Amino acid sequence: MIISQYPARLSSKIMLSTNTVQLGFTLEGEEKFEFTAGQFIQLIFEKDGETFKRSYSIANAPADFAQTGELEIALSFVDNGVASELFKSEDVGFKLKIAGPFGALTLPKDIPGQLILAGTGTGLAPYRSMIPELKKLVGDGTRVTVLMGFRQRDEGIYIDDFKQLANVDYRICLTQEESVKDHENEFEGRVQMQFDDLNLNSDSDIIYLCGNPGMIDDSVSLLRNEGFSPRQIKREKYNFSGH
Ligand SMILES: Cc1cc2nc3c(=O)[nH]c(=O)nc-3n(C[C@H](O)[C@H](O)[C@H](O)COP(=O)(O)OP(=O)(O)OC[C@H]3O[C@@H](n4cnc5c(N)ncnc54)[C@H](O)[C@@H]3O)c2cc1C
């Protein structure tokens, strides 16, 4: 399979939280780039004469990209990470290549039961890209819940994007925060601890899982024990090596 690579330029850089930056990239080639909400891209960049590739979920909606010409991603810094260090220091104008789109964490047209979107950290980015589709699903009567997992409150990203959606239940699940109960929509513990409280129906509900591989493995085993079949669980693991 031939995968297109698009010349691109870093065109915006916004801190979303203490450890996460949103990067915007403008594609500079002639070739048209199209994607479906939920997919990811690969950034291909040079550092010290070596070429690196790193994968990132697209954080804005296809319609937003069509309007602004900018592809957004959310990058969570890891200590001494190649991409993390590069994008901490590089500024707008930095040139690289983008490959993609990849992945199948995309929404079907119809959902027979309720839709649960669970993500940890930047694993919420693909759900932000889905917002126009979520509005439509909610308008058609689908119950949608977004489970947002962070360690601490100040690591939260994209909360306002979901807060402003009418009739979408969003729950902020914090694993390392005290006084959680005093804050709106906050819950103590991991995202998968919410499953028991959602009246899940293993015949009809669809669950999306994105981000931390540990959360995904744990959630899959909980859901499989509840009778969910593999086709009702869609997942994208943010593995950190070998890609
Ligand atoms: C399909 C897919 C989609 C992804 N989407 C996103 C996304 O939207 N946003 C995002 O921020 N990341 C995402 N990732 C992860 C991303 O591709 C990089 O792996 C991540 O940004 C680290 O890259 P780096 O070059 O900074 O670190 P590297 O140079 O790859 O790693 C440096 C060291 O840190 C370790 N390490 C890396 N990450 C972590 C971590 N989180 N916790 C602990 N140790 C770590 C590595 O094992 C290594 O020892 C995705 C991964 C996949 C496979």
The ligand as an SDF file (V2000), in Angstrom:
LIG
                    3D

 53 58  0  0  0  0  0  0  0  0999 V2000
   -2.1190    5.0760   17.2670 C   0  0  0  0  0  0  0  0  0  0  0  0
   -1.4070    5.9980   18.2470 C   0  0  0  0  0  0  0  0  0  0  0  0
   -1.9330    7.2570   18.4930 C   0  0  0  0  0  0  0  0  0  0  0  0
   -1.2950    8.1050   19.4020 C   0  0  0  0  0  0  0  0  0  0  0  0
   -1.8350    9.3260   19.6470 N   0  0  0  0  0  0  0  0  0  0  0  0
   -1.2450   10.1560   20.5440 C   0  0  0  0  0  0  0  0  0  0  0  0
   -1.8150   11.4350   20.8270 C   0  0  0  0  0  0  0  0  0  0  0  0
   -2.8510   11.8520   20.2590 O   0  0  0  0  0  0  0  0  0  0  0  0
   -1.1800   12.2240   21.7400 N   0  0  0  0  0  0  0  0  0  0  0  0
   -0.0230   11.8250   22.3810 C   0  0  0  0  0  0  0  0  0  0  0  0
    0.5020   12.5910   23.1980 O   0  0  0  0  0  0  0  0  0  0  0  0
    0.5170   10.6120   22.1210 N   0  0  0  0  0  0  0  0  0  0  0  0
   -0.0460    9.7790   21.2240 C   0  0  0  0  0  0  0  0  0  0  0  0
    0.5360    8.5710   20.9410 N   0  0  0  0  0  0  0  0  0  0  0  0
    1.8700    8.2970   21.5200 C   0  0  0  0  0  0  0  0  0  0  0  0
    2.9190    9.0060   20.6300 C   0  0  0  0  0  0  0  0  0  0  0  0
    2.9510    8.3960   19.3520 O   0  0  0  0  0  0  0  0  0  0  0  0
    4.3470    8.9650   21.2120 C   0  0  0  0  0  0  0  0  0  0  0  0
    4.6570    7.6320   21.5330 O   0  0  0  0  0  0  0  0  0  0  0  0
    4.5090    9.8430   22.4420 C   0  0  0  0  0  0  0  0  0  0  0  0
    4.2400   11.2230   22.1000 O   0  0  0  0  0  0  0  0  0  0  0  0
    5.9520    9.7560   22.9890 C   0  0  0  0  0  0  0  0  0  0  0  0
    6.8240   10.1170   21.9450 O   0  0  0  0  0  0  0  0  0  0  0  0
    8.2480   10.7750   22.2600 P   0  0  0  0  0  0  0  0  0  0  0  0
    9.0130   10.7780   20.9650 O   0  0  0  0  0  0  0  0  0  0  0  0
    8.0940   12.0700   22.9760 O   0  0  0  0  0  0  0  0  0  0  0  0
    8.8870    9.7450   23.2780 O   0  0  0  0  0  0  0  0  0  0  0  0
    9.8880    8.5260   22.8920 P   0  0  0  0  0  0  0  0  0  0  0  0
   11.1930    9.0730   22.4180 O   0  0  0  0  0  0  0  0  0  0  0  0
    9.1740    7.5930   21.9750 O   0  0  0  0  0  0  0  0  0  0  0  0
   10.0420    7.8260   24.2980 O   0  0  0  0  0  0  0  0  0  0  0  0
   11.0490    8.1870   25.2400 C   0  0  0  0  0  0  0  0  0  0  0  0
   10.9600    7.2870   26.4430 C   0  0  0  0  0  0  0  0  0  0  0  0
    9.7800    7.5450   27.1960 O   0  0  0  0  0  0  0  0  0  0  0  0
    8.9870    6.3670   27.3140 C   0  0  0  0  0  0  0  0  0  0  0  0
    7.6130    6.8100   27.2120 N   0  0  0  0  0  0  0  0  0  0  0  0
    7.0300    7.3090   26.1060 C   0  0  0  0  0  0  0  0  0  0  0  0
    5.7870    7.7100   26.3910 N   0  0  0  0  0  0  0  0  0  0  0  0
    5.5710    7.4500   27.7010 C   0  0  0  0  0  0  0  0  0  0  0  0
    4.4780    7.6400   28.5820 C   0  0  0  0  0  0  0  0  0  0  0  0
    3.3310    8.2010   28.2020 N   0  0  0  0  0  0  0  0  0  0  0  0
    4.6180    7.2510   29.8550 N   0  0  0  0  0  0  0  0  0  0  0  0
    5.7630    6.7130   30.2890 C   0  0  0  0  0  0  0  0  0  0  0  0
    6.8390    6.5290   29.4870 N   0  0  0  0  0  0  0  0  0  0  0  0
    6.7360    6.8790   28.2210 C   0  0  0  0  0  0  0  0  0  0  0  0
    9.4350    5.4730   26.1590 C   0  0  0  0  0  0  0  0  0  0  0  0
    9.2010    4.0890   26.4370 O   0  0  0  0  0  0  0  0  0  0  0  0
   10.9070    5.7930   26.0890 C   0  0  0  0  0  0  0  0  0  0  0  0
   11.6270    5.0940   27.0600 O   0  0  0  0  0  0  0  0  0  0  0  0
   -0.0920    7.6920   20.0540 C   0  0  0  0  0  0  0  0  0  0  0  0
    0.4270    6.4260   19.7920 C   0  0  0  0  0  0  0  0  0  0  0  0
   -0.2200    5.5790   18.9000 C   0  0  0  0  0  0  0  0  0  0  0  0
    0.3690    4.2150   18.6400 C   0  0  0  0  0  0  0  0  0  0  0  0
  1  2  1  0
  2  3  1  0
  2 52  2  0
  3  4  2  0
  4  5  1  0
  4 50  1  0
  5  6  2  0
  6  7  1  0
  6 13  1  0
  7  8  2  0
  7  9  1  0
  9 10  1  0
 10 11  2  0
 10 12  1  0
 12 13  2  0
 13 14  1  0
 14 15  1  0
 14 50  1  0
 15 16  1  0
 16 17  1  0
 16 18  1  0
 18 19  1  0
 18 20  1  0
 20 21  1  0
 20 22  1  0
 22 23  1  0
 23 24  1  0
 24 25  2  0
 24 26  1  0
 24 27  1  0
 27 28  1  0
 28 29  2  0
 28 30  1  0
 28 31  1  0
 31 32  1  0
 32 33  1  0
 33 34  1  0
 33 48  1  0
 34 35  1  0
 35 36  1  0
 35 46  1  0
 36 37  1  0
 36 45  1  0
 37 38  2  0
 38 39  1  0
 39 40  1  0
 39 45  2  0
 40 41  1  0
 40 42  2  0
 42 43  1  0
 43 44  2  0
 44 45  1  0
 46 47  1  0
 46 48  1  0
 48 49  1  0
 50 51  2  0
 51 52  1  0
 52 53  1  0
M  END
$$$$
